[in-house]
Amino acid sequence: MVATSTRRRPQLRDFDPPPPLPTSKSLAPHHAPPPSVPLCRAVRGLPRFPASPPPQLSHPPAPVPNSPRAPLVPGQERHDGLEGSMRALTKDKAAAPGTKLKVPFHDPSIPRPQDVYKISVDNYKPFKHFCLEHSKDGTRPVHPLEKLPVEQLIDRNVSESESVKPADLEDTPFTLVEDLRGLKELSKKLKTVTEFAVGLEHNQYRSFQGLTCLMQISTRTEDFIVDTLKLHIHIGLYLQKHFIDPAKRKVMHGADRDIMWLQRDFHIYLCNLFDTGQASRVLQMESNGLEQLLQHFCGVAAKTEYNNADWRARPLPDEMIKYAREGTHYLLYIYDMMRQRLQRESNSENDLLLEVYKHSNEIRLQLYEKEVLTDKCYLHIYGYAVPSAPHKWRDGIARQEDESTGYILSDKTLLEIAKQIPSDAGHLKRMVNSKYPFVESHLDEIVHNIKNALEYSHLYEGISEELKKQRLEQSASRCGEAREEMAPLDADIDRSNPGLTDQSTEAFPSSANVNVASDSGSGIMSAKASGDPIQATELLLTKECTSFELLTIKCELLEKIAKETELKFEAKRLCEVEDEKIKFLEYKLNEAKKELERIKDVKLELEKVTRKTADLIQQNNKLRKQLQDHKGHSMRHPRRYRPN
């Protein structure tokens, strides 16, 4: 199993929402570049922060609306909200020296990139690797370079003199790629190199599948940061050929999740990958995180507080850009140092460099699969069985609204709802405590689902008692039949060996008990393995079972009932959709009628103009005729018209 890197940020979809952002008194504005500066530019390093604290805001930031998704104010642009949100990510003036800067992982004032940049997603259909060919049987997609031997990718020509530490960030050319022209220039530069370092910054909390927010690329002489939100549809078109080229080495750290993000968002597949995280494990270093590697090899102290920052924000503060650059700026140098050490510690029996490439190759051959909701997903949340109705509602809303399940409703709160079972919307609203806007807008629906589940769950007590009686009767009848069958044999044994009478009479009842006990133990496992909840319930009721086992079986029974309820709600939803379609068609029909009336009015006006034009033509013809008659008369009597 490939271990994940500590550089990668944890899944945030199951966290509770963050506390409110600090007030404007502790926030510093971000100094954006003047409008005259082009979007994509190469600069020499980054400006350093001034020694004096930044000026205070003259007015507090606009309040965040208490709604699932507030609409835009007429005349307001989306990017204004993005710029204003950056005030929450700049350095806190009140932070004490030596303490870590608290960077919120979620800024609710940032508009969703899916809406701002028109990023379309599909959270229902399975993911299709349309760029890949499929196997002969058509069951799975095949990686384009799946059969390429790993040995052909290893570069063993390395010497101590090649390891040259890169220049500081301030002395290295840097390009922020935000438009198509800059992306084309980056593609041209990658065409001329044989190796480059890659890193990604991701956001998981405000999207169901997640969104890649930034791509960092570093060569030996230059750094690039690509805004993958603005250039979402163009990334794969211009960069895919460089990533899949086996002649170009890609150096990454903890690439197991980056590989999936590249495939999901840009249909980019990698070849010739060297993962420094895998190399640190093979070398058995004290820590495998990128921050520790930067400190060990380069003496650079990266700010780990930006690991979970909200990378959707635009424009990015200088500190976040610096952190993103550090993720790839020194990576090629770390690759050189690790490769030298791997070769030094290798021998004829243990090729460490080959081992690293094999682990890296296993990572890059992974293929992305979309998360699918199964009938038993809710049974594995924190190892506790919970009702399926709230869980399935959460998953459906998250897919529909393209939000993470943690943003809709965290697992912790979902478990609390399952334990307390709110009886009305007010009780449920007090439980969520205004943390989950989508829950507050669907309180009645959630309570209705829970009540339906509870209503059907009362039937479980009677069914369980009846099943228990039937099972005990069947067990008793089987035991009686077994005793009757063994009675003639007992008589024969008694006649042949009178000394064994007492032993036999004691042995048969105990054997019968053993049979029942084994049927109640191993039979449960076989029934569960076969996927028959009714049979498993019958077997559980014949022995002293724990409340957790009964609760698990109860949830499995409720699951079937919940499916029927879900079908009813699905039918209701379809009816609502049809009603919306009908309303839309009626609206279109009214619009068509209005358009028809307008066409009729235009037609009447056109007829009036036509008649008026005809009258003008007739008058024109009369005037022409009169003019011709006048000319003919003057020619016949020229003296009458001769001037004096």
C-alpha positions in Angstrom: 0.0 0.0 0.0 1.3 3.5 -0.9 1.3 5.8 2.1 0.1 9.3 1.6 2.3 12.4 2.1 2.0 14.8 5.0 2.1 17.7 2.5 -1.3 16.8 1.2 -4.2 18.4 3.0 -6.7 16.2 4.8 -10.3 15.7 3.5 -12.3 18.7 4.7 -15.7 17.7 3.7 -16.5 16.0 7.0 -15.4 19.0 9.2 -17.8 21.3 11.0 -18.0 24.8 9.4 -15.3 27.2 10.7 -16.0 29.9 13.2 -16.9 33.4 11.9 -14.1 35.4 10.4 -12.5 38.2 12.5 -13.8 41.7 12.3 -12.3 44.4 10.2 -10.1 45.7 13.0 -7.8 42.7 12.7 -7.8 42.4 9.0 -5.3 43.9 6.6 -6.2 44.7 3.0 -4.5 43.1 0.1 -2.7 45.5 -2.2 -3.7 44.5 -5.7 -1.6 45.5 -8.7 -2.8 48.6 -10.7 -5.2 47.9 -13.6 -2.5 48.8 -16.1 -0.4 45.8 -15.3 -1.1 42.8 -17.6 -2.6 39.7 -16.1 0.3 37.4 -17.1 3.7 38.9 -16.4 7.2 37.7 -15.5 8.6 39.5 -12.5 11.9 39.2 -10.7 11.0 37.7 -7.4 8.2 38.8 -5.1 7.8 42.0 -3.1 8.6 41.6 0.5 6.2 42.6 3.3 6.9 46.1 4.8 8.3 46.4 8.2 5.5 48.5 9.4 2.0 47.1 9.9 -0.4 47.5 7.0 -3.1 50.3 7.2 -6.4 49.5 8.8 -9.7 49.2 6.9 -11.8 52.3 6.8 -15.0 50.3 6.8 -15.9 46.8 7.9 -16.4 44.1 5.3 -19.8 43.4 3.9 -21.8 40.9 6.0 -22.2 37.4 4.6 -25.9 36.6 3.9 -27.4 33.9 6.0 -28.6 31.8 3.0 -27.4 28.7 1.2 -26.3 30.7 -1.8 -26.9 34.5 -1.9 -27.6 35.9 -5.4 -25.5 38.8 -6.8 -26.6 42.3 -6.2 -27.4 43.9 -9.6 -24.4 45.6 -11.0 -22.0 43.7 -8.7 -19.2 41.6 -10.2 -18.0 38.3 -8.9 -14.3 39.2 -8.8 -15.0 42.0 -6.4 -16.1 39.5 -3.8 -13.0 37.4 -4.5 -10.7 40.4 -3.9 -12.5 41.5 -0.8 -12.3 38.0 0.7 -8.5 38.1 0.7 -8.5 40.5 3.7 -9.3 37.4 5.9 -6.1 35.6 4.7 -3.6 38.3 5.3 -1.4 38.6 8.4 -3.2 39.3 11.6 -2.0 42.4 13.3 -2.8 41.2 16.7 -0.9 37.9 16.4 1.8 37.6 19.0 5.4 37.1 17.8 6.5 33.5 17.5 2.9 32.2 17.2 1.5 30.5 14.1 -0.7 32.5 11.9 -4.3 31.2 11.9 -5.5 30.9 8.3 -9.1 29.8 7.9 -9.6 26.9 5.6 -13.0 28.3 4.5 -13.9 31.9 3.7 -17.7 32.1 3.2 -17.4 35.4 1.5 -15.6 33.9 -1.5 -18.0 33.2 -4.4 -18.0 29.7 -5.7 -15.6 29.2 -8.7 -18.1 26.9 -10.3 -20.4 29.9 -10.7 -17.8 32.6 -11.4 -15.8 30.7 -14.0 -18.7 28.6 -15.4 -17.1 25.2 -14.4 -19.6 22.5 -15.2 -19.5 19.3 -13.2 -21.5 16.0 -13.2 -21.8 14.4 -9.8 -24.1 11.5 -10.9 -22.7 9.6 -13.9 -19.5 7.5 -13.5 -16.3 9.2 -14.6 -15.3 8.4 -18.2 -11.6 8.3 -19.2 -12.5 9.3 -22.8 -8.8 9.9 -23.6 -7.8 6.3 -22.9 -8.3 3.1 -24.8 -10.1 0.2 -23.1 -9.0 -3.4 -22.5 -9.9 -6.1 -25.0 -12.9 -7.2 -22.9 -14.0 -3.6 -22.5 -14.1 -3.8 -18.7 -11.5 -1.2 -17.8 -9.6 1.7 -19.3 -5.9 1.2 -20.0 -3.3 3.8 -19.1 -1.5 5.0 -22.2 1.9 3.8 -21.0 0.9 1.0 -18.8 3.3 -1.5 -20.4 6.3 0.8 -20.5 9.1 -0.8 -18.4 10.2 1.2 -15.4 13.9 0.5 -16.0 13.8 2.6 -19.1 12.8 5.7 -17.1 15.7 5.6 -14.6 18.5 8.2 -15.1 21.6 6.9 -13.3 24.0 9.5 -14.8 24.4 11.7 -11.8 27.5 13.1 -10.1 28.1 15.2 -7.0 28.9 18.3 -9.1 25.4 18.4 -10.7 23.7 19.2 -7.4 23.4 23.0 -7.5 21.1 24.6 -5.0 18.6 26.9 -6.7 18.6 30.6 -6.2 16.3 32.3 -3.7 12.7 33.0 -4.6 13.5 36.8 -4.9 16.2 36.1 -7.4 14.2 33.6 -9.6 12.0 34.7 -12.5 8.3 34.0 -11.7 5.3 34.0 -13.9 1.7 34.0 -12.8 -0.3 32.5 -15.6 -3.9 33.8 -15.7 -4.8 34.0 -19.3 -4.5 31.8 -22.5 -1.6 33.7 -23.8 0.5 33.0 -20.7 -0.6 29.3 -20.9 0.7 29.0 -24.4 4.0 30.6 -23.4 4.3 28.1 -20.6 3.7 25.2 -23.0 6.5 26.5 -25.3 8.9 26.7 -22.4 8.1 23.1 -21.2 8.8 21.9 -24.7 12.4 22.8 -24.3 13.1 21.1 -20.9 13.6 17.5 -19.9 12.4 17.7 -16.3 10.1 19.9 -14.2 8.6 19.9 -10.8 4.8 19.9 -10.3 2.5 20.7 -7.4 -1.2 21.3 -6.9 -3.4 23.2 -4.5 -6.9 21.9 -4.0 -10.2 22.7 -2.3 -12.5 20.0 -1.1 -14.9 21.8 1.1 -17.0 23.7 -1.4 -17.4 21.1 -4.1 -18.7 17.6 -4.1 -15.7 16.1 -6.0 -13.3 18.9 -5.2 -11.6 21.5 -7.4 -7.9 22.0 -8.3 -7.3 25.7 -7.6 -3.6 26.1 -8.5 -0.9 24.3 -10.4 2.8 25.1 -9.6 5.4 24.2 -12.2 9.2 24.8 -11.7 12.0 24.3 -14.1 15.7 24.7 -13.2 15.6 28.4 -13.9 12.0 29.6 -13.6 8.8 29.3 -11.5 5.2 29.3 -12.8 1.8 29.3 -11.0 -1.2 28.5 -13.2 -4.6 29.7 -12.2 -6.5 26.5 -12.9 -9.8 28.0 -12.1 -9.7 30.7 -14.7 -8.1 28.3 -17.3 -10.0 25.2 -16.3 -11.0 24.2 -19.8 -7.6 25.0 -21.4 -5.2 23.2 -19.0 -5.5 19.8 -20.6 -5.3 21.0 -24.1 -1.9 22.7 -23.7 -0.2 20.8 -20.9 -1.3 17.1 -21.4 1.4 16.4 -24.0 4.1 17.4 -21.6 2.9 15.4 -18.7 2.5 12.2 -20.7 5.8 12.5 -22.5 8.1 9.7 -21.1 11.2 11.7 -22.1 10.3 14.4 -19.6 10.7 13.6 -15.9 8.1 14.9 -13.5 9.1 15.4 -9.9 6.3 15.6 -7.3 5.8 15.0 -3.6 3.0 12.9 -2.3 1.5 12.5 -5.8 -1.1 9.9 -4.9 -3.9 12.4 -4.8 -2.5 14.9 -7.3 -2.7 12.1 -9.9 -6.4 11.8 -9.3 -7.0 15.5 -9.4 -5.2 15.9 -12.7 -7.2 13.1 -14.3 -10.5 14.3 -12.9 -10.2 18.0 -13.7 -8.0 18.1 -16.8 -7.8 14.5 -18.2 -4.0 14.7 -17.7 -2.1 11.4 -17.3 1.5 11.2 -16.1 4.5 9.2 -17.2 8.1 9.1 -15.8 7.2 10.2 -12.3 9.6 10.5 -9.4 7.8 11.0 -6.0 10.1 12.4 -3.4 7.6 11.3 -0.7 8.2 7.6 -1.8 12.0 8.3 -1.9 11.9 9.6 1.7 10.2 6.3 2.8 12.7 4.1 1.0 15.5 6.1 2.6 13.8 5.7 6.0 14.1 9.4 6.8 12.8 10.7 10.1 9.8 12.5 8.4 8.3 12.2 5.0 6.6 15.6 4.8 7.7 18.2 2.2 8.1 20.8 4.9 10.7 18.6 6.6 12.5 17.8 3.3 12.7 21.6 2.6 14.2 22.1 6.0 16.6 19.1 5.8 18.0 19.7 2.3 17.5 23.4 1.7 17.3 25.0 5.1 13.9 26.6 4.2 11.2 26.8 6.8 7.8 26.6 5.0 4.7 28.0 6.7 2.6 24.9 7.3 -0.4 27.0 8.3 -1.2 27.5 4.6 -1.7 23.7 4.1 -5.4 24.1 4.6 -5.9 27.6 3.3 -8.8 28.4 1.1 -7.1 28.4 -2.3 -10.2 29.5 -4.1 -9.5 33.1 -3.1 -8.5 35.6 -5.8 -6.3 37.5 -6.0 -3.8 35.5 -3.9 -1.8 37.2 -1.2 1.9 37.3 -1.5 2.4 34.9 1.4 0.2 32.3 -0.2 2.1 32.7 -3.6 5.4 32.3 -1.7 4.1 29.2 0.0 2.9 27.7 -3.4 6.2 28.5 -5.1 8.2 26.9 -2.3 6.4 23.6 -3.0 8.1 23.2 -6.3 11.0 25.7 -6.4 13.4 23.5 -4.5 11.9 20.1 -5.6 14.3 19.4 -8.4 17.3 20.1 -6.1 15.8 17.7 -3.5 15.4 15.1 -6.3 19.1 15.5 -7.1 20.1 15.0 -3.5 17.9 12.0 -3.0 18.9 10.3 -6.2 22.6 10.6 -5.2 21.8 9.1 -1.8 19.7 6.3 -3.2 22.6 5.3 -5.5 25.2 5.5 -2.7 23.1 3.2 -0.4 22.1 0.8 -3.2 23.9 -2.5 -3.8 23.7 -5.4 -6.2 20.8 -7.1 -4.2 18.9 -4.0 -3.2 18.4 -1.3 -5.9 16.8 1.6 -3.9 16.5 3.9 -6.9 14.6 1.2 -8.8 12.4 0.7 -5.8 11.4 4.4 -5.7 10.6 4.4 -9.4 8.4 1.3 -8.9 6.5 2.9 -6.1 6.1 6.1 -8.2 5.0 4.0 -11.2 2.3 2.4 -9.1 1.0 5.8 -8.1 0.9 7.2 -11.6 -1.0 4.1 -13.0 -4.0 4.8 -10.7 -7.2 5.8 -12.4 -9.7 8.2 -10.9 -13.2 6.9 -10.0 -16.1 9.0 -8.9 -17.5 8.5 -5.4 -20.6 6.4 -5.5 -23.2 6.2 -2.7 -23.9 2.6 -1.7 -26.7 1.2 0.4 -24.3 0.5 3.4 -22.2 3.6 3.3 -23.9 5.0 6.4 -23.0 1.8 8.4 -19.3 2.7 8.3 -19.3 6.3 9.6 -17.1 6.3 12.6 -17.9 2.6 13.0 -21.4 3.3 14.1 -24.8 2.4 12.5 -27.0 5.4 11.8 -30.3 5.8 9.9 -30.0 6.0 6.2 -32.6 8.7 5.6 -30.5 11.7 6.7 -27.4 10.3 5.1 -29.0 9.8 1.7 -30.6 13.2 1.9 -27.2 14.8 2.6 -25.6 12.9 -0.3 -28.4 13.9 -2.7 -28.3 17.6 -1.8 -24.5 17.6 -2.0 -24.5 16.2 -5.5 -27.3 18.5 -6.6 -25.8 21.7 -5.2 -22.2 20.6 -5.9 -21.1 21.0 -2.3 -19.2 18.6 0.0 -21.1 16.4 2.3 -19.3 18.0 5.2 -20.5 21.5 4.2 -24.1 20.2 3.9 -24.0 18.3 7.2 -20.9 17.0 9.1 -20.7 13.4 10.2 -20.5 14.4 13.8 -23.8 16.3 13.6 -25.4 13.5 11.5 -24.5 11.0 14.3 -26.0 13.4 16.9 -29.2 13.6 14.9 -29.3 9.8 14.8 -28.9 9.6 18.6 -31.3 12.4 19.6 -33.9 11.8 16.8 -35.4 15.4 16.6 -39.2 15.4 16.8 -39.8 18.7 15.1 -38.1 21.3 13.0 -37.4 23.5 16.0 -35.5 20.8 17.8 -33.5 20.1 14.6 -32.7 23.8 14.1 -31.4 24.0 17.7 -29.1 21.0 17.0 -27.5 22.5 13.9 -27.2 25.9 15.5 -27.2 27.9 12.3 -24.0 26.2 11.0 -25.6 24.4 8.0 -27.7 26.7 5.8 -28.9 23.8 3.6 -30.2 21.9 6.6 -32.1 25.0 7.8 -33.7 25.4 4.4 -34.9 21.7 4.5 -35.8 21.3 8.1 -39.3 20.0 7.5 -38.1 17.5 4.8 -35.4 16.0 7.1 -37.9 15.7 10.0 -40.4 14.1 7.7 -37.8 11.5 6.5 -36.9 10.7 10.1 -40.5 10.3 11.1 -41.2 8.0 8.2 -38.3 5.8 9.3 -39.4 5.8 12.9 -43.0 5.0 11.9 -41.9 1.9 10.0 -39.4 1.0 12.7 -42.2 0.2 15.2 -43.1 -2.8 13.1 -39.7 -4.2 13.9 -40.6 -5.2 17.5 -43.5 -7.4 16.5 -41.6 -8.9 13.5 -38.7 -9.7 15.8 -40.9 -11.5 18.4 -42.6 -13.5 15.7 -39.3 -14.5 14.0 -37.9 -15.4 17.4 -40.8 -17.7 18.2 -40.6 -19.3 14.7 -36.9 -19.9 15.1 -37.2 -21.4 18.6 -40.0 -23.7 17.4 -37.9 -24.8 14.4 -34.9 -25.4 16.7 -37.0 -27.4 19.2 -38.5 -29.5 16.4 -35.1 -30.3 15.0 -33.8 -31.2 18.4 -36.8 -33.5 19.0 -36.4 -35.2 15.6 -32.7 -35.7 16.4 -33.5 -37.3 19.7 -36.1 -39.6 18.1 -33.6 -40.7 15.5 -31.0 -41.3 18.1 -33.3 -43.3 20.5 -32.9 -46.7 18.6 -29.2 -46.2 18.5 -29.1 -45.5 22.2 -31.0 -48.7 22.9 -28.6 -50.7 20.9 -25.6 -49.1 22.6 -27.2 -49.7 26.0 -27.7 -53.4 25.2 -24.2 -53.8 23.9 -22.3 -51.7 26.5 -24.3 -51.1 29.7 -21.4 -49.1 31.2 -21.8 -46.3 28.6 -25.4 -45.6 29.4 -24.8 -42.7 31.7 -22.2 -41.2 29.4 -24.4 -41.4 26.3 -27.5 -39.8 28.0 -25.3 -36.9 29.0 -23.6 -36.6 25.7 -26.6 -36.2 23.3 -28.2 -33.2 25.0 -24.8 -31.4 25.1 -24.3 -32.2 21.4 -27.7 -30.8 20.6 -26.8 -27.6 22.4 -23.5 -27.4 20.6 -25.3 -27.6 17.3 -27.7 -24.8 18.2 -24.9 -22.6 19.4 -22.8 -23.2 16.3 -25.9 -22.4 14.2 -26.3 -19.2 16.1 -22.6 -18.2 15.7 -21.1 -19.3 12.4 -24.5 -19.2 10.8 -24.7 -15.5 11.5 -21.5 -14.9 9.7 -22.6 -17.0 6.7 -26.0 -15.2 6.6 -24.3 -11.8 6.7 -21.9 -12.9 4.0 -24.7 -14.0 1.8 -26.4 -10.6 2.2 -29.7 -11.9 3.7 -30.7 -9.6 6.6 -33.8 -11.6 7.4 -31.9 -14.8 7.9 -29.2 -12.9 9.9 -32.0 -11.5 12.1 -33.5 -14.9 12.7 -30.1 -16.3 13.7 -29.4 -13.3 16.0 -32.7 -13.7 17.8 -31.9 -17.3 18.9 -29.0 -16.2 21.2 -28.1 -13.5 23.6 -27.0 -10.8 21.1 -25.6 -7.3 21.9 -27.6 -4.2 21.3 -25.2 -3.0 18.6 -25.8 -6.2 16.6 -29.6 -5.7 17.0 -29.2 -2.0 16.0 -27.2 -3.0 12.9 -29.9 -5.5 11.8 -32.6 -3.0 12.6 -30.9 -0.5 10.3 -30.7 -3.0 7.6 -34.4 -3.6 7.8 -35.1 0.1 7.9 -32.9 0.4 4.9 -35.4 -1.5 2.7 -38.2 0.6 4.0 -36.2 3.7 3.4 -35.7 2.7 -0.2 -39.5 2.6 -0.7 -39.7 6.0 1.0 -36.9 7.3 -1.3 -38.8 6.1 -4.3 -41.9 8.0 -3.1 -39.8 11.2 -2.7 -38.2 10.6 -6.0 -41.6 10.3 -7.6 -42.6 13.5 -5.8 -39.5 15.2 -7.0 -40.2 14.1 -10.6 -43.7 15.5 -10.3 -42.2 18.8 -9.1 -39.8 18.8 -12.0 -42.7 18.2 -14.4 -44.6 21.0 -12.7 -41.7 23.3 -13.2 -41.4 22.2 -16.8 -45.1 22.9 -17.3 -44.7 26.3 -15.7 -41.8 27.0 -17.9 -43.7 25.9 -21.0 -46.6 28.1 -19.9 -44.2 31.0 -19.5 -42.8 30.4 -23.0 -46.3 30.1 -24.4 -47.3 33.5 -22.8 -44.1 35.0 -24.2 -44.9 33.5 -27.6 -48.4 35.0 -27.4 -47.0 38.4 -26.6 -44.6 38.1 -29.4 -47.4 37.2 -31.8 -49.4 40.2 -30.6 -46.3 42.4 -31.2 -45.9 40.9 -34.7 -49.6 41.6 -35.4 -49.1 45.2 -34.4 -46.0 45.5 -36.6 -48.0 44.0 -39.4 -50.7 46.6 -39.0 -48.2 49.4 -39.0 -46.6 47.9 -42.0 -49.9 47.8 -43.8 -50.4 51.5 -42.9 -47.0 52.4 -44.2 -47.7 50.3 -47.4 -51.0 52.2 -48.0 -49.3 55.5 -47.4 -46.5 54.6 -49.7 -49.0 53.7 -52.4 -50.8 57.0 -52.0 -47.4 58.8 -52.3 -46.6 56.9 -55.4 -50.0 57.8 -57.0 -49.4 61.5 -56.1 -45.9 61.3 -57.6 -47.3 59.8 -60.8 -49.9 62.6 -61.1 -47.2 65.3 -60.6 -45.0 63.6 -63.2 -48.0 63.6 -65.7 -48.7 67.2 -65.0 -45.1 68.1 -65.5 -45.0 66.3 -68.8 -48.2 68.0 -70.0 -46.8 71.4 -69.0 -43.6 70.7 -71.0 -45.6 69.6 -74.1 -47.8 72.7 -73.9 -44.7 75.0 -73.7 -43.2 73.4 -76.8 -46.3 73.9 -78.8 -46.7 77.5 -77.8 -43.2 78.8 -77.3 -44.0 82.5 -77.6 -46.4 82.5 -74.7 -43.6 81.4 -72.4 -40.8 83.6 -74.0 -39.5 86.0 -71.4 -39.5 89.8 -72.0 
